Amino acid sequence: MQLPRCLLSLRPRSGELVPALTAQIARASNPKGTTAMWVRDRLDGLWHDDDFVDWYPRDGRPGLSPAQLATVSVLQFLLGLSDRQAAEAVRCRIDFKYCLALDLDDPGFHHSVLADFRERLLDDGRADRLLDLALARLKDAGLVRERTTQRTDSTHVLAAVRDLTRLELVTEAVRAALEEAARTVGHLLTDLVDEDWGRRYGRPVRLGKNPSRPKTRILAAGEDACRLLERLHRPGPQAQALRQIVVQNYYRDPAGRLRWRTDEDGGLPPSSAAIVSPYDTTARYVRHGHIIRWKGFAAHLTETCGPDSVNVITDVATTSAATSDARVLPGLHNRLARRGLLPAEHLVDGGYTSLVHLERAAREHQVTVSGPLTANPTRQHRRNEGFDRDDFHIDFDRRQVTCPNGQVSAGWQGPYPTSQFAGAPLIVARFNKSQCQPCPDRPRCTSAPARNVGFPPRELRDLQVRVRAEQQTPGWKARYAVRSGVEGTVNEFAHGHGMRHCRYRGQPKAHLQHVLTAIAVNIERLSSRPATGKAPSPRPPTALQNHLDQHGIPRSKSWRTLGT
């Protein structure tokens, strides 16, 4: 039987070497080495026990080596193994024993130890600390360096929950709370649960989109939930989730009767707050356009993209699906600064860019954020007709704006905050009716009685003009074209390592999954790169390509040239 985590202590190992017999057999059976063997040979292991001293109490029974457990966790995600398969690999695979510096007769550990170690990694941001340590080892080995070009993109991640209608959500939440209460305080359910409750909640809920008697089911589930919550004086996690779900889906009218919330009646919570499953209260529903809809989270991947080196994942962030990309950039740069891996230029898409973030990154971290700025939002600019905002002359010293016909603004107000995270402060210059009504160009300028012009403060306005002008140059477009390569990295994570589907429930566990996957991808990429001084072998031509070359028939060297 395993002891609780609080009773396990750490006895750090230092300077462990691969046993001679283990090394001899591993080299004989794998002359070219494996990825696991590369970790030992090139990095002397990803971690040492001394890195984890502050994770364990001083007193207690000595636990297993956390450096070994962390390495096994990474190899597990690298090879797509379950906990049982990973524990079996430690017992049976020679390259695992070589990587972990184990004797051939080492019995390994029980597979449940890996789940316990992941629980320990969820405390106090230890998942990010694990990535910090791994990147520090790669940096010391000269495999990644600071002030290169990096790029970032995000992808959707599906939570490990079933897609439920609102009625199924409430009914399943009641069932989950009943299961929890039956395990802990079953005596409280004695005179509450009867035959009707057994029929409604005795098995997982499957109602579909068109259940029979929906209004009756809605009121019955709501009343049952309220009665159950009144009984539970010390609610557990499932009961607390049920309480939130009831508040989000029901309300009481002035007469005290329970009512079903709709957009018109009672109001529904925003998607950023609405719970979609009683088993994962951190997952959220979001819709991008008319195609992409999901319940879960978003993963943000950052990697180096130098022309002469292997791309290394330097950061991974997991956010709620309802969190905008713009909120991720400041924290991302802070983490890269902590790791000593800030880029010189950071390539991102339009979802991450804003004037505030461009200015902040340059001022605090000396990082050039390159990404398309939001276009001029005025109607005149969109239709390419009339006078848009850039046709007005702004005089910040005199606090006035001059229109194309020479009229000077009658008012100057602001700056007003437009968004706490992304939007720049906005100054509004106002013209009055006496200036705009007689103007012959008024139909080309505004459909309102008078024109208002909004723009950011001077520093941000100068930055906006400079960046928009630079983004029209061929040099900037050539540099920014490198950003599209991150789509391949997203595909590698999603289809090669299953990152788009959560293995565990809850955002902290989803983030841990993404961190271990990122470390595994780095090891996979770096271990497969050619030896120093050797260029990668080109792909051999096909039989048809050989035929074309032998007969002097020109052929396309890349699929990108087709149709040109």
C-alpha positions as CSV (number, residue, x, y, z in Angstrom):
1,M,0.0,0.0,0.0
2,Q,1.3,3.5,-0.9
3,L,1.8,6.0,1.8
4,P,0.1,9.5,1.4
5,R,2.3,12.0,-0.4
6,C,2.8,14.1,2.7
7,L,4.6,11.1,4.3
8,L,7.1,10.6,1.5
9,S,10.5,12.4,1.7
10,L,13.3,12.7,-0.8
11,R,16.8,11.3,-0.5
12,P,18.6,13.0,-3.5
13,R,20.9,10.8,-5.6
14,S,23.9,12.5,-7.1
15,G,26.3,11.5,-9.8
16,E,24.5,8.3,-10.6
17,L,26.1,6.4,-13.5
18,V,24.7,3.8,-15.8
19,P,25.6,0.3,-14.5
20,A,28.3,-1.3,-16.7
21,L,26.2,-4.4,-17.6
22,T,23.2,-2.2,-18.5
23,A,25.3,0.0,-20.7
24,Q,27.0,-3.0,-22.4
25,I,23.7,-4.8,-23.3
26,A,22.0,-1.5,-24.3
27,R,24.8,-0.7,-26.7
28,A,24.9,-4.2,-28.1
29,S,21.1,-4.3,-28.7
30,N,20.8,-0.7,-30.0
31,P,24.1,0.2,-31.8
32,K,22.6,3.5,-33.1
33,G,20.9,4.3,-29.8
34,T,17.3,5.3,-29.1
35,T,15.6,8.5,-28.0
36,A,15.7,7.4,-24.4
37,M,19.4,6.6,-24.7
38,W,20.0,10.0,-26.3
39,V,18.6,11.7,-23.2
40,R,21.2,10.0,-21.0
41,D,24.1,10.4,-23.5
42,R,23.5,14.0,-24.6
43,L,22.0,15.6,-21.5
44,D,23.0,13.3,-18.7
45,G,19.3,13.0,-17.9
46,L,16.8,15.7,-18.1
47,W,16.6,16.3,-14.4
48,H,18.4,15.5,-11.1
49,D,16.9,14.8,-7.8
50,D,18.3,18.0,-6.4
51,D,15.9,19.9,-8.7
52,F,13.0,18.6,-6.7
53,V,14.1,19.0,-3.1
54,D,11.6,21.7,-2.2
55,W,8.8,19.5,-3.5
56,Y,9.0,17.0,-0.6
57,P,9.0,17.2,3.2
58,R,12.2,16.6,5.1
59,D,10.8,13.7,7.2
60,G,9.1,10.5,6.1
61,R,9.7,7.3,4.2
62,P,12.1,7.9,1.2
63,G,10.1,8.1,-2.0
64,L,11.1,7.1,-5.5
65,S,13.4,9.4,-7.5
66,P,11.4,12.3,-8.9
67,A,13.9,12.8,-11.6
68,Q,13.3,9.2,-12.8
69,L,9.5,9.6,-12.6
70,A,9.6,12.9,-14.5
71,T,11.7,11.3,-17.2
72,V,9.4,8.3,-17.4
73,S,6.4,10.7,-17.7
74,V,8.0,12.4,-20.7
75,L,9.0,9.1,-22.4
76,Q,5.4,8.0,-21.8
77,F,4.0,10.9,-23.7
78,L,6.7,10.6,-26.4
79,L,5.7,7.0,-27.1
80,G,2.0,7.3,-26.4
81,L,2.0,4.8,-23.5
82,S,-0.5,4.4,-20.7
83,D,0.6,4.3,-17.1
84,R,0.7,0.5,-17.1
85,Q,2.6,0.4,-20.3
86,A,5.1,2.9,-19.1
87,A,5.7,1.0,-15.8
88,E,6.1,-2.2,-17.8
89,A,8.7,-0.4,-20.1
90,V,10.8,0.5,-17.0
91,R,10.8,-3.2,-16.0
92,C,11.4,-4.7,-19.5
93,R,13.0,-2.2,-21.9
94,I,16.8,-2.0,-21.9
95,D,16.9,1.6,-23.3
96,F,14.6,2.8,-20.4
97,K,16.9,1.2,-17.9
98,Y,19.9,2.8,-19.6
99,C,18.2,6.2,-19.6
100,L,17.3,5.9,-15.9
101,A,20.6,4.4,-14.9
102,L,19.0,1.3,-13.5
103,D,20.4,-2.2,-13.0
104,L,19.1,-5.0,-15.2
105,D,17.3,-6.6,-12.3
106,D,15.6,-3.4,-11.0
107,P,11.9,-4.3,-10.6
108,G,10.7,-0.8,-11.4
109,F,7.6,0.6,-9.7
110,H,3.8,0.2,-9.6
111,H,2.0,2.1,-12.4
112,S,-0.1,4.1,-9.8
113,V,3.0,5.9,-8.8
114,L,2.9,7.9,-12.1
115,A,-0.6,9.2,-11.3
116,D,0.5,10.2,-7.8
117,F,3.5,12.0,-9.3
118,R,1.3,13.9,-11.7
119,E,-0.9,15.0,-8.8
120,R,2.3,16.4,-7.1
121,L,3.1,18.3,-10.3
122,L,-0.3,20.1,-10.2
123,D,0.8,22.1,-7.0
124,D,2.2,25.6,-7.1
125,G,2.9,25.8,-10.9
126,R,5.3,22.8,-10.8
127,A,4.4,21.9,-14.4
128,D,5.9,25.1,-15.7
129,R,8.9,24.6,-13.3
130,L,9.4,21.2,-14.9
131,L,9.6,22.8,-18.3
132,D,11.9,25.5,-17.0
133,L,14.4,22.8,-15.8
134,A,14.2,20.9,-19.1
135,L,14.8,24.0,-21.1
136,A,17.7,25.0,-18.8
137,R,19.4,21.6,-19.6
138,L,18.9,22.1,-23.3
139,K,20.3,25.7,-23.0
140,D,23.3,24.5,-21.1
141,A,23.9,21.8,-23.8
142,G,23.8,24.5,-26.5
143,L,20.6,23.2,-28.1
144,V,18.6,26.4,-27.7
145,R,19.6,30.0,-27.2
146,E,18.2,33.4,-26.5
147,R,17.4,36.3,-28.9
148,T,16.5,34.2,-31.9
149,T,13.2,34.4,-33.9
150,Q,10.3,32.6,-32.3
151,R,6.7,32.1,-33.4
152,T,3.4,31.4,-31.5
153,D,0.0,29.9,-32.5
154,S,-2.9,28.4,-30.7
155,T,-5.3,25.5,-31.3
156,H,-8.4,24.2,-29.7
157,V,-8.4,21.3,-27.1
158,L,-11.4,19.2,-26.4
159,A,-12.2,18.5,-22.8
160,A,-12.6,14.9,-21.6
161,V,-16.4,15.3,-21.2
162,R,-19.5,14.4,-23.0
163,D,-21.4,16.9,-25.0
164,L,-24.6,17.6,-23.0
165,T,-27.7,19.6,-23.6
166,R,-28.8,22.0,-20.8
167,L,-31.4,19.5,-19.5
168,E,-28.8,16.7,-19.6
169,L,-26.3,18.9,-17.8
170,V,-28.6,19.6,-14.8
171,T,-29.8,16.0,-14.6
172,E,-26.3,14.5,-14.8
173,A,-25.1,17.1,-12.2
174,V,-27.8,15.8,-9.8
175,R,-26.7,12.2,-10.5
176,A,-23.1,13.1,-9.9
177,A,-23.9,14.8,-6.6
178,L,-26.0,11.8,-5.5
179,E,-23.1,9.4,-6.3
180,E,-20.8,11.6,-4.2
181,A,-23.2,11.8,-1.3
182,A,-23.8,8.0,-1.4
183,R,-20.1,7.4,-1.0
184,T,-19.6,9.9,1.9
185,V,-22.9,10.7,3.7
186,G,-25.2,8.0,2.5
187,H,-27.4,8.2,5.6
188,L,-28.6,11.6,4.5
189,L,-30.3,10.1,1.4
190,T,-32.4,7.5,3.3
191,D,-35.7,9.4,3.2
192,L,-34.9,11.4,0.1
193,V,-34.2,9.0,-2.7
194,D,-37.2,7.0,-3.7
195,E,-38.3,5.0,-6.8
196,D,-38.8,8.0,-9.0
197,W,-35.2,9.2,-8.1
198,G,-33.9,5.8,-8.9
199,R,-35.5,5.9,-12.4
200,R,-34.2,9.4,-13.1
201,Y,-30.7,9.2,-11.7
202,G,-29.9,5.5,-11.5
203,R,-27.8,5.5,-14.6
204,P,-26.0,8.0,-16.8
205,V,-28.3,10.4,-18.5
206,R,-29.1,10.0,-22.2
207,L,-32.0,12.3,-23.2
208,G,-30.9,13.7,-26.6
209,K,-32.0,17.1,-28.1
210,N,-35.7,16.2,-28.2
211,P,-36.7,14.4,-24.9
212,S,-40.3,13.6,-24.1
213,R,-42.0,15.9,-21.6
214,P,-39.2,18.5,-21.5
215,K,-40.9,21.0,-19.3
216,T,-41.8,18.4,-16.7
217,R,-38.2,17.1,-16.8
218,I,-36.8,20.6,-16.4
219,L,-38.9,21.4,-13.3
220,A,-38.4,18.0,-11.8
221,A,-34.6,18.1,-12.1
222,G,-34.5,21.6,-10.7
223,E,-36.6,20.8,-7.7
224,D,-34.6,17.6,-7.1
225,A,-31.4,19.6,-7.2
226,C,-32.7,22.1,-4.7
227,R,-33.9,19.4,-2.3
228,L,-30.6,17.6,-2.5
229,L,-28.5,20.7,-1.9
230,E,-30.6,21.6,1.2
231,R,-29.6,18.2,2.7
232,L,-25.9,18.5,2.1
233,H,-24.5,20.8,4.8
234,R,-20.9,20.2,3.8
235,P,-21.0,19.9,0.1
236,G,-18.3,18.1,-1.8
237,P,-16.9,19.1,-5.3
238,Q,-19.8,17.6,-7.2
239,A,-22.4,19.2,-4.9
240,Q,-20.6,22.6,-5.4
241,A,-20.7,22.1,-9.1
242,L,-24.4,21.3,-8.9
243,R,-25.1,24.5,-7.0
244,Q,-23.4,26.6,-9.7
245,I,-25.2,24.8,-12.4
246,V,-28.6,25.3,-10.8
247,V,-27.9,29.1,-10.4
248,Q,-26.8,29.3,-14.0
249,N,-29.9,27.5,-15.4
250,Y,-32.7,28.4,-12.9
251,Y,-34.1,31.4,-11.1
252,R,-37.0,32.1,-8.8
253,D,-39.7,34.4,-9.7
254,P,-41.3,36.9,-7.3
255,A,-43.7,34.2,-6.1
256,G,-40.7,31.9,-5.2
257,R,-41.4,29.4,-8.0
258,L,-38.5,27.8,-9.8
259,R,-38.1,29.0,-13.4
260,W,-35.9,27.9,-16.4
261,R,-33.6,30.6,-17.6
262,T,-33.6,31.7,-21.2
263,D,-32.1,34.7,-23.0
264,E,-35.3,36.6,-22.6
265,D,-36.4,35.2,-19.3
266,G,-33.9,35.5,-16.5
267,G,-30.8,35.7,-18.7
268,L,-28.1,33.1,-19.4
269,P,-24.5,33.5,-18.2
270,P,-21.8,34.3,-20.8
271,S,-19.9,31.4,-22.3
272,S,-16.8,32.5,-20.3
273,A,-18.6,31.5,-17.1
274,A,-21.1,28.9,-18.1
275,I,-20.3,25.3,-16.8
276,V,-20.7,22.7,-19.6
277,S,-20.1,19.5,-17.5
278,P,-20.4,18.7,-13.8
279,Y,-17.2,16.6,-14.1
280,D,-15.0,19.5,-15.4
281,T,-16.0,22.9,-14.2
282,T,-13.1,24.6,-15.9
283,A,-14.1,23.6,-19.5
284,R,-15.9,26.3,-21.5
285,Y,-17.9,26.4,-24.8
286,V,-16.7,28.7,-27.6
287,R,-17.4,29.2,-31.2
288,H,-15.0,30.6,-33.8
289,G,-16.9,31.6,-36.9
290,H,-19.5,29.2,-38.3
291,I,-17.3,26.1,-38.4
292,I,-15.1,25.6,-35.2
293,R,-17.1,25.0,-32.1
294,W,-15.8,23.1,-29.1
295,K,-16.0,22.6,-25.3
296,G,-12.7,22.7,-23.5
297,F,-9.5,24.8,-23.6
298,A,-7.0,26.4,-25.9
299,A,-3.3,25.6,-26.1
300,H,-0.7,28.2,-27.2
301,L,2.6,26.8,-28.5
302,T,5.8,28.9,-28.9
303,E,8.9,27.6,-30.7
304,T,12.2,28.8,-32.1
305,C,12.3,29.0,-35.9
306,G,16.0,29.7,-36.8
307,P,17.1,28.6,-40.3
308,D,20.1,26.6,-39.1
309,S,18.8,24.9,-36.0
310,V,16.2,22.5,-34.8
311,N,13.0,24.2,-33.7
312,V,12.6,23.9,-29.9
313,I,9.4,24.4,-28.0
314,T,10.1,27.2,-25.5
315,D,6.6,27.7,-24.0
316,V,3.2,26.1,-23.8
317,A,0.2,27.8,-22.2
318,T,-3.3,26.3,-21.6
319,T,-6.2,28.7,-21.2
320,S,-9.9,28.6,-21.1
321,A,-11.5,28.3,-24.6
322,A,-13.2,31.6,-23.9
323,T,-9.9,33.4,-23.3
324,S,-8.8,35.6,-26.2
325,D,-5.3,35.1,-27.6
326,A,-4.4,38.7,-26.8
327,R,-4.4,38.0,-23.0
328,V,-1.7,35.3,-23.4
329,L,1.2,37.4,-24.8
330,P,2.3,39.3,-21.6
331,G,2.5,36.2,-19.5
332,L,4.3,34.3,-22.3
333,H,7.0,37.0,-22.4
334,N,7.4,36.9,-18.6
335,R,7.9,33.2,-18.7
336,L,10.4,33.4,-21.5
337,A,12.3,36.1,-19.6
338,R,12.4,33.8,-16.5
339,R,13.9,31.1,-18.6
340,G,16.4,33.4,-20.4
341,L,14.9,32.5,-23.8
342,L,13.4,35.8,-24.9
343,P,13.3,36.2,-28.7
344,A,14.6,39.1,-30.7
345,E,11.5,38.9,-33.0
346,H,8.3,37.2,-32.1
347,L,6.0,36.2,-35.0
348,V,2.3,35.9,-34.1
349,D,-1.0,36.1,-35.9
350,G,-3.5,38.9,-35.6
351,G,-5.2,37.4,-32.6
352,Y,-2.2,38.2,-30.4
353,T,-1.3,41.7,-31.7
354,S,-2.4,45.0,-30.3
355,L,-0.6,48.4,-29.9
356,V,-0.5,48.0,-26.2
357,H,1.3,44.6,-26.4
358,L,3.7,45.7,-29.1
359,E,4.7,48.7,-27.1
360,R,4.9,46.8,-23.8
361,A,7.0,43.9,-25.3
362,A,9.5,46.4,-26.8
363,R,9.7,48.5,-23.6
364,E,9.9,45.7,-21.0
365,H,11.7,42.9,-22.9
366,Q,13.2,44.5,-26.0
367,V,11.1,42.0,-28.1
368,T,9.8,43.0,-31.5
369,V,6.3,41.5,-31.9
370,S,5.5,41.0,-35.6
371,G,1.9,40.4,-36.6
372,P,-0.8,42.0,-38.6
373,L,-2.4,44.9,-36.7
374,T,-6.1,45.4,-36.8
375,A,-7.1,47.3,-39.9
376,N,-8.7,50.7,-39.7
377,P,-12.3,49.9,-38.5
378,T,-14.1,52.9,-40.0
379,R,-16.8,52.3,-42.6
380,Q,-15.1,54.6,-45.1
381,H,-11.9,52.6,-44.9
382,R,-13.7,49.3,-45.3
383,R,-15.5,50.5,-48.4
384,N,-12.5,52.5,-49.7
385,E,-14.7,55.5,-50.3
386,G,-14.9,58.9,-48.5
387,F,-12.7,60.2,-45.7
388,D,-11.4,57.6,-43.2
389,R,-9.5,58.3,-40.0
390,D,-6.1,58.5,-41.7
391,D,-7.3,61.5,-43.8
392,F,-7.6,63.7,-40.7
393,H,-4.5,65.6,-39.4
394,I,-3.9,65.1,-35.7
395,D,-2.1,67.8,-33.7
396,F,-1.4,66.3,-30.2
397,D,0.3,69.5,-29.0
398,R,-2.7,71.7,-29.7
399,R,-5.2,68.9,-28.9
400,Q,-7.1,69.3,-32.1
401,V,-7.9,67.5,-35.3
402,T,-8.2,69.0,-38.8
403,C,-10.5,67.5,-41.3
404,P,-9.7,67.2,-45.1
405,N,-11.7,70.4,-45.7
406,G,-9.8,72.4,-43.1
407,Q,-12.4,72.4,-40.2
408,V,-10.8,72.2,-36.8
409,S,-12.4,69.9,-34.1
410,A,-14.5,71.5,-31.5
411,G,-13.7,69.1,-28.7
412,W,-11.0,66.7,-27.5
413,Q,-11.8,64.0,-24.9
414,G,-10.0,61.1,-23.4
415,P,-8.1,58.9,-23.5
416,Y,-10.7,56.4,-22.6
417,P,-9.8,52.7,-21.7
418,T,-11.2,50.4,-24.3
419,S,-10.1,47.0,-23.0
420,Q,-8.3,45.9,-19.9
421,F,-6.0,43.5,-21.8
422,A,-5.7,44.3,-25.5
423,G,-7.2,47.6,-26.7
424,A,-5.3,50.8,-26.7
425,P,-6.7,53.9,-24.9
426,L,-8.8,55.9,-27.2
427,I,-8.9,59.7,-27.7
428,V,-12.1,61.1,-29.3
429,A,-12.1,64.4,-31.3
430,R,-15.6,65.8,-31.9
431,F,-16.8,68.1,-34.7
432,N,-20.2,69.9,-34.1
433,K,-23.2,70.2,-36.4
434,S,-22.4,73.7,-37.5
435,Q,-19.1,72.5,-39.0
436,C,-20.4,69.3,-40.6
437,Q,-24.0,70.2,-41.8
438,P,-22.9,72.9,-44.4
439,C,-19.9,70.8,-45.7
440,P,-20.4,69.7,-49.3
441,D,-18.4,66.5,-48.6
442,R,-20.5,65.4,-45.6
443,P,-22.0,62.4,-47.4
444,R,-18.5,61.1,-48.1
445,C,-17.5,61.7,-44.5
446,T,-20.3,60.6,-42.2
447,S,-24.0,59.7,-42.1
448,A,-24.3,61.1,-38.6
449,P,-25.2,64.8,-37.9
450,A,-21.5,65.3,-37.0
451,R,-18.2,63.4,-37.3
452,N,-16.2,62.0,-34.4
453,V,-12.7,60.7,-34.9
454,G,-11.1,58.2,-32.5
455,F,-7.4,57.4,-32.2
456,P,-4.8,56.2,-29.7
457,P,-2.4,58.5,-27.7
458,R,0.7,59.9,-29.4
459,E,3.2,57.2,-28.6
460,L,0.8,54.4,-29.7
461,R,-0.3,56.4,-32.7
462,D,3.2,56.8,-33.9
463,L,3.9,53.1,-33.4
464,Q,0.7,52.3,-35.3
465,V,1.7,54.4,-38.3
466,R,5.2,53.0,-38.3
467,V,4.2,49.4,-38.0
468,R,1.5,49.6,-40.7
469,A,3.9,51.2,-43.1
470,E,6.6,48.5,-42.3
471,Q,4.1,45.7,-42.9
472,Q,3.7,46.7,-46.5
473,T,7.4,46.2,-47.3
474,P,8.6,43.1,-49.0
475,G,11.2,42.5,-46.3
476,W,8.7,42.3,-43.5
477,K,6.4,40.0,-45.6
478,A,9.4,37.7,-46.2
479,R,10.2,37.6,-42.5
480,Y,6.6,37.1,-41.5
481,A,6.1,34.2,-43.9
482,V,8.2,32.0,-41.5
483,R,5.3,32.2,-39.0
484,S,3.2,29.8,-41.1
485,G,5.5,27.0,-40.2
486,V,4.0,26.9,-36.7
487,E,0.9,25.2,-38.3
488,G,3.1,22.1,-38.9
489,T,4.0,22.2,-35.2
490,V,0.3,22.4,-34.2
491,N,-0.4,19.4,-36.5
492,E,2.5,17.5,-34.9
493,F,1.1,18.0,-31.4
494,A,-2.5,17.3,-32.4
495,H,-2.1,14.3,-34.7
496,G,1.2,12.9,-33.5
497,H,0.7,13.2,-29.8
498,G,-3.0,13.6,-29.3
499,M,-2.8,17.0,-27.7
500,R,-6.2,18.1,-29.0
501,H,-8.0,15.6,-26.8
502,C,-7.5,15.9,-23.0
503,R,-6.3,12.7,-21.3
504,Y,-7.4,14.1,-17.9
505,R,-10.1,16.4,-16.6
506,G,-9.6,19.9,-15.5
507,Q,-7.5,22.8,-16.9
508,P,-4.5,22.2,-14.5
509,K,-4.2,18.6,-15.6
510,A,-4.7,19.5,-19.3
511,H,-1.8,22.0,-18.9
512,L,0.4,19.3,-17.4
513,Q,-0.4,17.1,-20.4
514,H,0.6,19.8,-22.7
515,V,3.9,20.5,-20.8
516,L,4.9,16.9,-20.9
517,T,4.0,16.7,-24.6
518,A,6.1,19.8,-25.3
519,I,9.2,18.3,-23.5
520,A,8.6,15.0,-25.4
521,V,8.5,16.8,-28.8
522,N,11.7,18.6,-28.0
523,I,13.5,15.4,-27.2
524,E,12.1,13.7,-30.3
525,R,13.2,16.5,-32.5
526,L,16.7,17.0,-31.0
527,S,17.5,13.3,-30.8
528,S,16.7,12.7,-34.5
529,R,18.8,15.6,-35.8
530,P,21.9,14.7,-37.8
531,A,25.4,14.7,-36.3
532,T,27.3,17.9,-36.1
533,G,28.7,18.9,-39.5
534,K,26.5,16.6,-41.5
535,A,23.7,17.9,-43.6
536,P,20.4,16.0,-43.5
537,S,20.0,13.5,-46.3
538,P,17.8,14.7,-49.1
539,R,14.7,12.7,-50.0
540,P,15.6,10.3,-52.8
541,P,13.7,11.0,-56.1
542,T,10.9,8.7,-57.2
543,A,11.0,6.5,-60.3
544,L,9.0,9.0,-62.3
545,Q,11.3,11.8,-61.2
546,N,14.4,9.8,-62.2
547,H,12.8,9.2,-65.6
548,L,12.1,12.9,-66.1
549,D,15.7,13.8,-65.1
550,Q,17.2,11.1,-67.4
551,H,15.3,12.5,-70.4
552,G,15.9,16.1,-69.6
553,I,12.2,16.9,-69.0
554,P,11.8,19.8,-66.5
555,R,9.8,19.1,-63.3
556,S,8.7,21.1,-60.4
557,K,11.0,21.0,-57.4
558,S,8.3,21.9,-54.9
559,W,4.5,21.6,-54.8
560,R,4.3,25.3,-54.2
561,T,5.3,26.0,-57.8
562,L,2.4,24.1,-59.2
563,G,0.0,26.2,-61.2
564,T,2.6,29.1,-61.5
